[in-house]
Amino acid sequence: MNAVEYKIVKVPMKGVFTRDVSPELGNVLNAEGRDGWRLVNSIVPASGMGESERVVLVLMRERA
């Protein structure tokens, strides 16, 4: 079994709960995917204002 490593990436977002999700999210996922990272989970932390300012991505890849 190969060892794995994890990476946490915070992506600024606006309008997370609308249909208009920032294209930056896709750009980040595509860039990380080219380096072998795969999305394991995404977390939208709660904020006191009701709408989050970021999404947290949990990425994983096999360690070389």
DRENTORKOL-3810 file (N, C-alpha, C; in nm, 4 decimals):
REM DRENTORKOL-3810
@n.u->0.0839; n.v->-0.1190; n.w->0.0000; ca.u->0.0000; ca.v->0.0000; ca.w->0.0000; c.u->0.0877; c.v->0.1244; c.w->0.0000
@n.u->0.0600; n.v->0.2154; n.w->-0.0892; ca.u->0.1358; ca.v->0.3393; ca.w->-0.0968; c.u->0.0864; c.v->0.4390; c.w->0.0065
@n.u->0.1791; n.v->0.5170; n.w->0.0580; ca.u->0.1425; ca.v->0.6229; ca.w->0.1521; c.u->0.0766; c.v->0.7368; c.w->0.0752
@n.u->-0.0069; n.v->0.8090; n.w->0.1434; ca.u->-0.0733; ca.v->0.9243; ca.w->0.0824; c.u->-0.0374; c.v->1.0495; c.w->0.1599
@n.u->-0.0562; n.v->1.1625; n.w->0.0937; ca.u->-0.0397; ca.v->1.2915; ca.w->0.1597; c.u->-0.1639; c.v->1.3743; c.w->0.1330
@n.u->-0.1908; n.v->1.4668; n.w->0.2228; ca.u->-0.3098; ca.v->1.5512; ca.w->0.2129; c.u->-0.2684; c.v->1.6969; c.w->0.2032
@n.u->-0.3546; n.v->1.7749; n.w->0.1425; ca.u->-0.3312; ca.v->1.9184; ca.w->0.1258; c.u->-0.4629; c.v->1.9906; c.w->0.1491
@n.u->-0.4573; n.v->2.1012; n.w->0.2213; ca.u->-0.5755; ca.v->2.1840; ca.w->0.2459; c.u->-0.5596; c.v->2.3131; c.w->0.1661
@n.u->-0.6616; n.v->2.3483; n.w->0.0888; ca.u->-0.6593; ca.v->2.4704; ca.w->0.0086; c.u->-0.7842; c.v->2.5512; c.w->0.0418
@n.u->-0.7652; n.v->2.6787; n.w->0.0747; ca.u->-0.8787; ca.v->2.7684; ca.w->0.1017; c.u->-0.8996; c.v->2.8561; c.w->-0.0209
@n.u->-1.0214; n.v->2.8518; n.w->-0.0747; ca.u->-1.0543; ca.v->2.9284; ca.w->-0.1945; c.u->-1.1568; c.v->3.0357; c.w->-0.1573
@n.u->-1.1234; n.v->3.1635; n.w->-0.1810; ca.u->-1.2209; ca.v->3.2699; ca.w->-0.1540; c.u->-1.3433; c.v->3.2512; c.w->-0.2439
@n.u->-1.4600; n.v->3.2707; n.w->-0.1861; ca.u->-1.5838; ca.v->3.2523; ca.w->-0.2624; c.u->-1.6790; c.v->3.3673; c.w->-0.2348
@n.u->-1.7656; n.v->3.3890; n.w->-0.3303; ca.u->-1.8771; ca.v->3.4816; ca.w->-0.3127; c.u->-1.9984; c.v->3.4122; c.w->-0.3695
@n.u->-2.1054; n.v->3.4138; n.w->-0.2966; ca.u->-2.2275; ca.v->3.3520; ca.w->-0.3460; c.u->-2.2217; c.v->3.2006; c.w->-0.3489
@n.u->-2.1642; n.v->3.1404; n.w->-0.2464; ca.u->-2.1508; ca.v->2.9949; ca.w->-0.2422; c.u->-2.2866; c.v->2.9259; c.w->-0.2539
@n.u->-2.3882; n.v->2.9829; n.w->-0.1957; ca.u->-2.5189; ca.v->2.9171; ca.w->-0.1949; c.u->-2.6081; c.v->2.9623; c.w->-0.3095
@n.u->-2.5489; n.v->3.0219; n.w->-0.4117; ca.u->-2.6247; ca.v->3.0606; ca.w->-0.5301; c.u->-2.5784; c.v->2.9765; c.w->-0.6475
@n.u->-2.6421; n.v->2.9940; n.w->-0.7607; ca.u->-2.6013; ca.v->2.9216; ca.w->-0.8812; c.u->-2.4723; c.v->2.9781; c.w->-0.9393
@n.u->-2.4326; n.v->3.0948; n.w->-0.8944; ca.u->-2.3178; ca.v->3.1655; ca.w->-0.9494; c.u->-2.1926; c.v->3.1384; c.w->-0.8680
@n.u->-2.1346; n.v->3.0191; n.w->-0.8833; ca.u->-2.0135; ca.v->2.9837; ca.w->-0.8090; c.u->-1.8926; c.v->3.0376; c.w->-0.8852
@n.u->-1.7979; n.v->3.0913; n.w->-0.8127; ca.u->-1.6793; ca.v->3.1518; ca.w->-0.8708; c.u->-1.6038; c.v->3.0533; c.w->-0.9597
@n.u->-1.5617; n.v->3.0973; n.w->-1.0793; ca.u->-1.4817; ca.v->3.0090; ca.w->-1.1658; c.u->-1.3448; c.v->2.9790; c.w->-1.1052
@n.u->-1.3036; n.v->3.0555; n.w->-1.0049; ca.u->-1.1748; ca.v->3.0306; ca.w->-0.9392; c.u->-1.1708; c.v->2.8898; c.w->-0.8797
@n.u->-1.2833; n.v->2.8403; n.w->-0.8332; ca.u->-1.2885; ca.v->2.7065; ca.w->-0.7748; c.u->-1.2477; c.v->2.6011; c.w->-0.8776
@n.u->-1.3026; n.v->2.6070; n.w->-0.9951; ca.u->-1.2674; ca.v->2.5130; ca.w->-1.1018; c.u->-1.1223; c.v->2.5268; c.w->-1.1432
@n.u->-1.0738; n.v->2.6492; n.w->-1.1499; ca.u->-0.9340; ca.v->2.6720; ca.w->-1.1863; c.u->-0.8396; c.v->2.6100; c.w->-1.0846
@n.u->-0.8706; n.v->2.6249; n.w->-0.9573; ca.u->-0.7874; ca.v->2.5672; ca.w->-0.8513; c.u->-0.7892; c.v->2.4151; c.w->-0.8607
@n.u->-0.9079; n.v->2.3556; n.w->-0.8762; ca.u->-0.9178; ca.v->2.2101; ca.w->-0.8852; c.u->-0.8426; c.v->2.1553; c.w->-1.0065
@n.u->-0.8535; n.v->2.2217; n.w->-1.1199; ca.u->-0.7824; ca.v->2.1768; ca.w->-1.2398; c.u->-0.6314; c.v->2.1882; c.w->-1.2231
@n.u->-0.5845; n.v->2.2968; n.w->-1.1638; ca.u->-0.4405; ca.v->2.3153; ca.w->-1.1430; c.u->-0.3860; c.v->2.2098; c.w->-1.0464
@n.u->-0.4567; n.v->2.1852; n.w->-0.9377; ca.u->-0.4120; ca.v->2.0847; ca.w->-0.8411; c.u->-0.4181; c.v->1.9444; c.w->-0.9013
@n.u->-0.5196; n.v->1.9183; n.w->-0.9831; ca.u->-0.5331; ca.v->1.7878; ca.w->-1.0477; c.u->-0.4167; c.v->1.7567; c.w->-1.1408
@n.u->-0.3649; n.v->1.8591; n.w->-1.2076; ca.u->-0.2484; ca.v->1.8387; ca.w->-1.2947; c.u->-0.1264; c.v->1.7937; c.w->-1.2152
@n.u->-0.1222; n.v->1.8285; n.w->-1.0869; ca.u->-0.0112; ca.v->1.7872; ca.w->-1.0000; c.u->-0.0415; c.v->1.6573; c.w->-0.9260
@n.u->-0.1501; n.v->1.5901; n.w->-0.9641; ca.u->-0.1815; ca.v->1.4603; ca.w->-0.9046; c.u->-0.2746; c.v->1.4638; c.w->-0.7848
@n.u->-0.3207; n.v->1.5820; n.w->-0.7451; ca.u->-0.4108; ca.v->1.5934; ca.w->-0.6301; c.u->-0.5528; c.v->1.5602; c.w->-0.6717
@n.u->-0.6264; n.v->1.4930; n.w->-0.5837; ca.u->-0.7670; ca.v->1.4578; ca.w->-0.6052; c.u->-0.8492; c.v->1.5123; c.w->-0.4891
@n.u->-0.9656; n.v->1.5645; n.w->-0.5219; ca.u->-1.0548; ca.v->1.6191; ca.w->-0.4188; c.u->-1.1128; c.v->1.5059; c.w->-0.3355
@n.u->-1.0973; n.v->1.5164; n.w->-0.2034; ca.u->-1.1512; ca.v->1.4179; ca.w->-0.1102; c.u->-1.2776; c.v->1.4725; c.w->-0.0451
@n.u->-1.2753; n.v->1.6012; n.w->-0.0116; ca.u->-1.3887; ca.v->1.6628; ca.w->0.0565; c.u->-1.3823; c.v->1.8123; c.w->0.0380
@n.u->-1.4958; n.v->1.8774; n.w->0.0516; ca.u->-1.5002; ca.v->2.0239; ca.w->0.0525; c.u->-1.5856; c.v->2.0663; c.w->0.1715
@n.u->-1.5441; n.v->2.1752; n.w->0.2326; ca.u->-1.6112; ca.v->2.2240; ca.w->0.3527; c.u->-1.6409; c.v->2.3717; c.w->0.3340
@n.u->-1.7629; n.v->2.4104; n.w->0.3631; ca.u->-1.7997; ca.v->2.5517; ca.w->0.3614; c.u->-1.8232; c.v->2.5918; c.w->0.5068
@n.u->-1.7219; n.v->2.6553; n.w->0.5684; ca.u->-1.7356; ca.v->2.6916; ca.w->0.7096; c.u->-1.8502; c.v->2.7902; c.w->0.7307
@n.u->-1.9219; n.v->2.7721; n.w->0.8392; ca.u->-2.0301; ca.v->2.8646; ca.w->0.8737; c.u->-1.9697; c.v->2.9974; c.w->0.9157
@n.u->-2.0384; n.v->3.1033; n.w->0.8826; ca.u->-1.9946; ca.v->3.2355; ca.w->0.9270; c.u->-2.1088; c.v->3.3001; c.w->1.0030
@n.u->-2.0760; n.v->3.3993; n.w->1.0807; ca.u->-2.1775; ca.v->3.4691; ca.w->1.1588; c.u->-2.2761; c.v->3.5466; c.w->1.0742
@n.u->-2.2396; n.v->3.5733; n.w->0.9487; ca.u->-2.3251; ca.v->3.6524; ca.w->0.8609; c.u->-2.4170; c.v->3.5655; c.w->0.7753
@n.u->-2.4056; n.v->3.4337; n.w->0.7865; ca.u->-2.4945; ca.v->3.3453; ca.w->0.7126; c.u->-2.4390; c.v->3.2945; c.w->0.5810
@n.u->-2.3424; n.v->3.3635; n.w->0.5211; ca.u->-2.2845; ca.v->3.3186; ca.w->0.3954; c.u->-2.1332; c.v->3.3114; c.w->0.4115
@n.u->-2.0759; n.v->3.2014; n.w->0.3729; ca.u->-1.9327; ca.v->3.1810; ca.w->0.3891; c.u->-1.8539; c.v->3.2643; c.w->0.2893
@n.u->-1.7338; n.v->3.3013; n.w->0.3270; ca.u->-1.6458; ca.v->3.3777; ca.w->0.2387; c.u->-1.5455; c.v->3.2870; c.w->0.1688
@n.u->-1.5452; n.v->3.1579; n.w->0.2025; ca.u->-1.4481; ca.v->3.0670; ca.w->0.1422; c.u->-1.5005; c.v->2.9237; c.w->0.1449
@n.u->-1.4379; n.v->2.8424; n.w->0.0632; ca.u->-1.4608; ca.v->2.6989; ca.w->0.0670; c.u->-1.3240; c.v->2.6361; c.w->0.0935
@n.u->-1.3214; n.v->2.5352; n.w->0.1772; ca.u->-1.1975; ca.v->2.4660; ca.w->0.2116; c.u->-1.1979; c.v->2.3322; c.w->0.1384
@n.u->-1.0933; n.v->2.3088; n.w->0.0599; ca.u->-1.0822; ca.v->2.1853; ca.w->-0.0168; c.u->-0.9812; c.v->2.0940; c.w->0.0507
@n.u->-1.0174; n.v->1.9674; n.w->0.0650; ca.u->-0.9266; ca.v->1.8669; ca.w->0.1183; c.u->-0.8854; c.v->1.7802; c.w->-0.0013
@n.u->-0.7558; n.v->1.7816; n.w->-0.0317; ca.u->-0.7026; ca.v->1.7105; ca.w->-0.1467; c.u->-0.6104; c.v->1.5985; c.w->-0.1007
@n.u->-0.5980; n.v->1.4947; n.w->-0.1821; ca.u->-0.5134; ca.v->1.3804; ca.w->-0.1477; c.u->-0.4419; c.v->1.3316; c.w->-0.2740
@n.u->-0.3196; n.v->1.2804; n.w->-0.2548; ca.u->-0.2495; ca.v->1.2133; ca.w->-0.3638; c.u->-0.1553; c.v->1.1098; c.w->-0.3053
@n.u->-0.1186; n.v->1.0128; n.w->-0.3869; ca.u->-0.0225; ca.v->0.9138; ca.w->-0.3431; c.u->0.1144; c.v->0.9790; c.w->-0.3328
@n.u->0.1838; n.v->0.9433; n.w->-0.2286; ca.u->0.3194; ca.v->0.9966; ca.w->-0.2073; c.u->0.4146; c.v->0.9251; c.w->-0.3020
@n.u->0.4990; n.v->1.0014; n.w->-0.3653; ca.u->0.5946; ca.v->0.9429; ca.w->-0.4620; c.u->0.7074; c.v->0.8711; c.w->-0.3918
END
